Amino acid sequence: MILCLLCPAAPLIAKRAPDPPLKTLDGQRRKLSALRGQIVIVNFWATWCAPCQEELPRLSRLAAAYAGKPVRFVFVSIDEPRNLPKIPAVLGKLNLTLETWVGADTDTLASFGLGDIVPGTAVLDEQGQVVARIMGEAREDDVRTAVDWLLGGKAGPAPPALTKRY
C-alpha cells in the first residue's frame, strides 16, 4: 500500500469561488461566474479602511501591467449601503478608475476564506477556482506570483494557498 505521504507535494485542491450577487456602482447586477475564462483578482476593501487605500493604487498599477492579457481585476467594496456614496470620492481622491462592485460584507469575505477584516484578495483561475488568498494588504509579488503561475499554465511550484499580511 502506497501512502500519500510518499506522493510528490501538490497544491491543495482549489475550491470554487463563491458567487454572491453584486452590483456596479450604477446598480447593474454582476456575478463572478460571468468572468470565467479569465484569471480574476477579487479585492475586498472599504472606504474607511486606511490599508485598503494604500493597496488600491498598487493593485490598479498591477491591473494596468496585465492589460491585454486574460486577467481581470474586480474591486468589491464591503461598505454598508448608506456609505456607498463615499466610494466615488475615495476613488477620485486616489485618482483611480477601478471596476468597483458593491453588495459584499464581512460574511462574503469569510466565504472566500479571507476572515472578516479588509483588505482581502482572492485570485481565481479561469474555471473560477480560488488558487490563492491574501489576508491583509497584498504586496505586488503576492498577486504576480499567482497570476504569472496561472498565465504560465500552472508550470512550476504553485503559489501559496494563503498569505497573511497582518
N, C-alpha and C positions, 0 to 999 in steps of 0.2 A: 504494500500500500504506500503510495507516494503522498506525503503530506504537503499541504500548500506552503508550509514554511520553506520548502525546498524549491518552490517555484520562483522565477525571477520576479523582482519587485514590479508591481504595476500600479498605476494610479487607481484610486478608489473609483468605483463605478459612478459616473456622473448622474446627477438627479435632474429630472426635467424641472425647468424653472416654473414657478407659479405663474399664473396668467390672470392677474387681477384686472378688473375693469378700470381703466384710467381714462383721463381726458386731456386734451390740449388746453392751453390757456384760454382759447376761444370756445371751448366746450365740445369739440369733436371727440368722439369715442376712439380709444386706442387700446390695442391688445398687443402684448409682446409676441404672441404666437403669429401675428401677421408679418413679423420680421424674420421668420425662419428662412434659411438660405443665406443669411448673413451672420457674421460674428457680431454680437451685440454686447455693448458695455452699458450696464444699467447702474447709474449712480443715484443714490438716495441722499437728499440734502434738505435743508430748511433755511428760511430767510434769517432766522435768529441764531444760526449756528456759525460761529466765527471760523472754526476749522474748515467748514464747508466753503466759506468764501475765500479761503486760502487755496483750496483744492480745485474749485471750479475753473479758474483761469488755466491751471496746469492741464486739466482734462480737456479743456477747449483747444489748447495747443496740440495735444495728442490727437484729437479728432481731426484737426487740420492736417496733421502729419500723415494720417491714414486716408485722406481724401482720395477718391478714385479706386479704392480697394473695397472689397465686400465687408466693410466694418462700419457699424452704426453705433453712435453714442446717443443714449437717451438719459436725460436728467429728470428725475422724478422727485418732486417736492412732497414732503410729508406735512407741509403746513396745513393747519386747520382751515376750513372754508372761509372763515372770517378774515384770515390773513392772506388769502390768495391775491388781493390787490397789491400787496407788497412785492410780489415776485418780479414784475417788470422793473420796478425801481431798483431792486438789488442787482438784477442782471445789467441794467443800464449803468449803475454805479461802477460795476466791474467791467464795463464795456464788452459785454458778451451777448452773442446772439446764439443761444443754445436751444436745441429741441427740448422743450420742457413740458412734462406731463404732470398732472396733479391727480389727487384722489387716493394716494397711499397714506399709510400711517405706520406706527411702530409695529403693529401686527403684520403688516406687509413685509417690513424689514425682517422680522422673525421668521416669516415663511420662506425667505430666501436664505436662512441660516446666518443672518447678519446681526443677531441680537436685537437690541431696541434703542441703539444710540447712533445718530448720524454723525459724520458721513459713513456710508457703507456702499460698497461697489461689488457687483457680480459680473463675471464675464461668462457669456453664453456662447456655445458653439453653434454651428449652422442648423443643428436639429433642436435647438432650444434647451440644451443640457447645460447646467451650471458646471463649469470646469474650474473656476477659481473665484474666491471670495476675499475681499479685503475689508476687514472691520477697522474703522477709523480712517484717517486721512491717507488716501492711496498715493504712493510715490509713482513716478513715471515708470520706473523699472517693474513695479508690481503689475502694471497694466500691460506694458510692452512684452514682458516675458510670456504672459498668457496669450496675447493676441498674435505675437510672432510665432509661437508654437502652433497655434491653430492655422495661421496662414501657411506655415511650413508643412502642413499635412500631418501634424502631431508627431513629427520626427524628433527624436531625442528625448531627454527626460521631460516629464510632464511638469507644469508649473505647480507650485504649492497649492493644494486644495483650499487652504485657509491661511491668510496672513493677518496678524493682529498688529495694528499700528497705534494702540493706546495702552 
